[in-house]
Amino acid sequence: VELEGSKNDIHEIVRLLQGVSYLRYVPFWSSRYESLYSFSLIIQQFIDTGVQLASLVEYISEPIRAQDGTISIKNMSETDKRIVLQRTVQSIPRFHGMRSVLQLARQTLSKVSDDSLEPVLVPIKNDLLKKGEYISYTIDQILPLLEVIPPFVGYGKEKEYLMLLQDPAELRPSGGLIEMYSLLKVKDATILSL
């Protein structure tokens, strides 16, 4: 909700700046106008990406969200598991796209000189760079999991795994003597047999 309000505010600022675009031709104001307009567009990209990220996480987790807003996988039905896995797989390209947009926005923002900005905007720029770095790092950490988990838990296709249990007291090159084994079959995050 907070991001949506910010999104509307920054869209209004960009619209207003477009209305006074003639300032780019006035000698004293041209560089200030260009910096402010560029800065506004970058903020718009940051906010739009934040809104998209929040709505995507909401979309993926909606089937397992309780009435109070908490997320619990404890009581997930088979249908909910399939829906969450399907939405996760479908969201991967969007996460990649958001990461690219955010990286470009961070690179562009880092090139904006502090001297060309109004002094009141410099702390906002620095804060956005830090938050953008954190969000990019988070997406970079989440993406490999999103790409690995669905196939691992048998989304769309049954998977079979051999589980070996070792006794570390009896040393072997693999770490211990294999004392037990089991075959694990999973499909759509449901254990079919063990």
URDA-V861961 format. One record per helix or strand. SS is the DSSP state (alpha for helix, beta for strand). FROM is the first residue (numbers start at 1). LEN is the number of residues. Records with the same first field share a line. If there is no record, write none. Layout:
# URDA-V861961
SS=FROM-LEN ; FROM-LEN
This chain:
# URDA-V861961
alpha=2-18 ; 21-5 ; 27-38 ; 78-34 ; 114-3 ; 119-34
beta=65-1 ; 71-1 ; 159-9 ; 177-11 ; 190-4
